[in-house]
Amino acid sequence: MLNDRNRTQQSNFWELLQQRILVIDGAMGTMLQENGLQSGECPEMWNITHPEIVSKIHAAYLEAGADLILTNTFGANGVKLKKLNFQAHLKDINQEAVRLARKEINSYGEKHSVEAFVAGSLGPTGEILEPFGNLTNQEAYQGYQEQIRVLVSAGVDLIVLETFYNLDEIKIALKAVKENSNLPVFASMSFDESLKTIYGISPEKAVEELFREGADGVGANCGSGPELLYQVLSRMRAITDAPLLVEPNAGIPYLEDTKVIYPTTPQEMAEYAGKFVQLRVNIIGGCCGTTPEHIKAIAQVVKRYD
């Protein structure tokens, strides 16, 4: 499944991860909204309709110090695109997402002689699985399989499963990755103030089951701000020495004159970056509400420890 370039990139990724903490980029959706994405629009279609904006966002995160760039494919699985009547565009959306990220990484690398990696982003289907919902496990698997095969053929360096609440669903996505690629895969769940997912999954259970299912790294993202995820990651680190990932939101959002405001400043994110470093979290970045300014502040802290 891997060509020579893929094998080299995978080897380089693991080598770098063993040497130092890596910085992953911040929010794509937040940045697309700042550039005109409307409520209800499919963000992933912007890979095709507004590629220059997606490229500009990737470039800004690289300039901020990101080592890993997530593709704009969070909702580009077969199940979600079918519901939006965009399933016919699945291949083009995912291929173009990888092309845009790779192009910016190559351009940045040539200018600055640094290496960065393309991480294929996969999110939940947005549907409820059987027996409580109408989505069968097989339908979910097929939706992820379609997306993964395109991302792999387009040349991503690793896969990141993000913002999952249902352990059964993320295990299906993880199974699809393992059975359709040889790429490294990080599996990240979203936790609320109870320090559990909305399906009642604890950090410890997530770690135990996801590593048992073959994840190369486990983590937490979205949910709320860095303080809550610091508590979650502390509990994860207490039971494993394996690679961990964290991507907090820039706090809990609120509305101000119809504009969504995320209250956590870049400086506050940087303070928590230092705490995550002390926890030996291996990959640190941001989720909803974070911008290149947040990632720059995080990177400045993280790279002091290189």
C-alpha positions in Angstrom: 0.0 0.0 0.0 3.0 2.3 0.5 5.3 3.6 -2.3 8.9 4.6 -1.6 7.9 8.2 -0.9 5.2 7.2 1.6 7.7 4.9 3.4 10.2 7.6 3.7 7.7 10.1 5.0 6.3 7.6 7.5 9.8 6.9 8.7 10.6 10.6 8.9 7.4 11.2 10.9 8.2 8.6 13.5 11.8 9.7 13.8 10.8 13.3 14.4 8.1 12.4 16.8 10.7 10.5 18.9 13.0 13.5 18.8 10.7 16.2 19.8 7.1 17.4 20.4 5.3 18.3 17.2 2.9 21.1 16.6 -0.3 20.4 14.7 -2.3 23.2 13.1 -5.5 24.9 14.4 -9.1 25.4 13.3 -9.9 25.2 9.6 -13.7 25.9 10.0 -13.1 29.0 12.0 -10.7 30.3 9.4 -13.0 29.5 6.5 -15.8 31.3 8.3 -13.6 34.4 8.6 -13.1 34.1 4.8 -16.8 33.9 4.1 -18.0 30.4 4.7 -21.7 30.6 5.5 -23.7 28.6 8.0 -24.9 25.4 6.4 -22.3 25.4 3.7 -20.1 22.3 3.2 -16.6 23.4 4.3 -14.9 20.6 2.4 -16.4 21.8 -0.9 -14.2 24.8 -0.6 -11.3 22.6 -1.6 -12.9 22.7 -5.1 -14.7 26.1 -5.1 -12.2 28.2 -3.1 -8.9 26.4 -3.3 -6.9 29.6 -2.9 -8.5 30.3 0.5 -7.8 26.8 1.8 -4.2 27.1 0.6 -3.8 30.5 2.3 -5.0 29.0 5.6 -2.5 26.1 5.3 0.3 28.5 4.5 -0.6 30.7 7.5 -0.4 27.7 9.9 3.0 26.7 8.4 4.3 30.2 8.9 3.0 30.0 12.5 5.2 26.9 13.1 3.0 23.9 12.5 4.7 20.6 11.8 1.5 18.9 10.8 -1.2 20.2 8.5 -4.6 18.7 8.6 -6.5 18.3 5.3 -9.8 20.1 4.9 -11.6 16.7 5.0 -13.1 16.5 8.5 -16.6 15.9 7.1 -15.7 14.3 3.7 -16.7 10.7 4.5 -19.2 8.9 2.3 -22.0 9.0 4.9 -21.9 12.8 5.6 -21.4 13.8 1.9 -24.3 11.6 0.9 -26.6 13.4 3.3 -25.4 16.7 1.8 -25.9 15.4 -1.7 -22.2 15.8 -2.4 -21.2 12.1 -2.5 -20.4 12.3 -6.2 -17.6 14.8 -5.2 -16.0 12.6 -2.5 -12.9 11.7 -4.6 -12.4 15.2 -5.9 -12.9 16.8 -2.4 -10.4 14.5 -0.7 -7.8 14.5 -3.5 -7.8 18.2 -3.8 -7.5 18.6 0.0 -4.3 16.6 0.0 -3.0 18.4 -3.1 -3.5 21.8 -1.5 -1.9 20.8 1.8 1.1 19.1 0.1 1.6 22.1 -2.3 1.9 24.5 0.7 4.1 22.2 2.6 6.5 21.7 -0.3 6.6 25.5 -1.0 7.3 26.3 2.7 9.8 23.5 3.0 11.8 24.8 0.0 11.9 28.3 1.4 12.8 27.3 5.0 14.5 23.9 4.7 12.1 22.3 7.2 9.9 19.2 7.0 6.2 19.1 7.6 3.6 16.4 7.2 0.1 16.1 5.7 -2.4 14.6 8.2 -5.6 13.3 6.7 -8.5 14.5 8.9 -11.5 12.2 9.5 -14.5 13.2 11.7 -17.7 11.5 12.7 -20.5 10.7 10.3 -22.9 12.9 12.2 -25.4 10.0 12.4 -26.4 7.7 15.3 -25.3 4.1 14.9 -27.5 1.0 15.3 -29.2 -0.1 17.4 -30.3 3.4 18.6 -30.0 5.0 15.2 -30.5 4.2 11.5 -26.9 4.0 10.4 -25.5 0.4 10.3 -22.0 -0.4 11.2 -21.4 -1.6 7.7 -22.6 1.7 6.2 -20.3 3.6 8.5 -17.4 1.4 7.7 -18.0 1.8 3.9 -18.3 5.6 4.3 -14.9 5.8 6.0 -13.3 3.2 3.7 -14.2 5.3 0.6 -12.6 8.4 2.1 -9.5 6.6 3.5 -8.7 5.0 0.2 -8.7 8.3 -1.6 -6.6 10.0 1.1 -4.1 7.2 1.0 -3.8 7.2 -2.8 -3.5 11.0 -2.8 -0.5 10.7 -0.5 -1.3 11.7 3.1 1.5 10.9 5.6 -0.8 9.9 8.5 -4.4 9.8 9.6 -6.0 11.7 12.5 -9.5 10.7 13.7 -10.9 13.8 15.4 -13.9 14.9 17.6 -15.5 11.5 18.1 -17.9 10.9 21.0 -19.0 7.4 20.3 -16.3 4.8 21.0 -18.1 2.3 18.7 -17.9 4.8 15.8 -14.3 5.7 16.2 -13.4 2.0 16.4 -15.1 1.5 13.1 -13.2 4.4 11.6 -10.0 3.1 13.1 -10.7 -0.4 11.7 -11.2 1.1 8.3 -7.8 2.9 8.5 -6.0 -0.2 9.6 -7.5 -2.4 7.0 -7.0 0.1 4.1 -3.6 1.6 4.8 -0.3 1.1 6.6 -0.2 4.7 7.8 0.2 5.9 11.3 -3.2 6.8 12.9 -4.0 8.9 15.9 -7.5 8.6 17.4 -8.9 11.6 19.3 -12.2 11.9 21.2 -14.1 14.9 22.6 -14.8 15.2 26.3 -17.1 17.6 28.2 -17.1 19.0 31.7 -17.8 15.6 33.2 -14.4 14.5 31.8 -16.3 11.9 29.7 -17.6 12.0 26.2 -21.4 12.5 25.7 -21.6 8.7 25.4 -20.0 8.3 28.8 -16.6 7.2 27.7 -13.8 8.1 30.2 -10.2 9.1 29.1 -8.9 5.8 30.6 -11.4 3.7 28.6 -10.6 5.6 25.4 -6.9 4.9 25.9 -7.3 1.3 26.7 -9.7 0.4 23.9 -8.2 2.5 21.1 -4.7 1.3 21.7 -6.0 -2.3 21.8 -7.7 -1.7 18.5 -4.4 -0.6 16.9 -4.2 3.2 17.2 -0.6 4.5 17.1 -1.6 7.5 19.2 -4.6 8.6 21.2 -5.8 12.0 22.2 -8.5 14.6 23.0 -9.7 17.6 21.0 -12.5 20.1 20.8 -15.0 19.9 23.7 -14.0 23.1 25.5 -10.8 25.0 26.5 -7.3 23.9 27.4 -8.0 23.5 31.1 -10.5 20.7 30.7 -8.3 18.9 28.2 -5.3 19.3 30.5 -7.3 17.3 33.0 -8.2 14.7 30.4 -4.7 14.3 29.1 -3.3 14.1 32.7 -5.6 11.0 33.2 -4.5 9.5 29.8 -0.8 10.0 30.5 -1.2 8.4 34.0 -2.0 5.1 32.3 0.2 5.1 29.2 3.6 6.1 27.9 2.4 5.8 24.3 2.0 8.9 22.0 -0.7 11.4 22.9 -2.3 14.3 21.0 -4.2 17.3 22.2 -6.1 20.0 20.3 -8.2 22.2 22.7 -10.8 24.7 21.5 -10.0 28.4 22.2 -12.4 28.2 25.2 -16.2 28.0 25.2 -17.7 30.2 22.5 -20.3 32.9 23.1 -22.3 35.2 20.8 -21.6 38.9 20.6 -23.6 40.9 18.1 -24.3 37.7 16.1 -20.5 36.9 16.0 -19.2 33.8 17.7 -16.4 34.7 20.1 -13.8 32.2 21.4 -12.4 33.8 24.6 -9.0 32.0 25.1 -6.2 34.2 23.9 -3.0 33.0 22.2 -1.1 33.8 25.4 -3.4 31.6 27.4 -3.0 28.7 24.9 0.7 29.1 25.2 0.6 28.8 29.0 -1.2 25.5 28.6 1.2 24.4 25.9 3.9 24.5 28.5 1.7 22.4 30.8 1.1 19.9 28.0 4.9 19.7 27.4 5.4 18.9 31.0 2.8 16.1 30.6 4.9 14.7 27.7 2.1 15.2 25.2 3.6 14.4 21.8 1.5 16.4 19.5 0.0 19.8 20.5 -2.3 22.1 18.5 -5.7 23.7 18.5 -9.3 23.1 17.5 -12.4 25.3 17.1 -11.7 29.0 17.5 -7.9 28.7 17.2 -6.1 30.7 14.6 -2.5 31.0 13.3 -1.9 33.4 16.1 -2.8 30.7 18.7 -0.6 28.1 16.9 2.3 30.6 16.7 2.1 31.1 20.5 1.9 27.4 21.1 4.9 26.7 18.7 7.1 29.3 20.4 6.6 27.5 23.7 6.9 24.0 22.3 10.0 24.7 20.3 11.9 25.9 23.3 12.1 22.3 24.3 13.7 21.1 21.0 
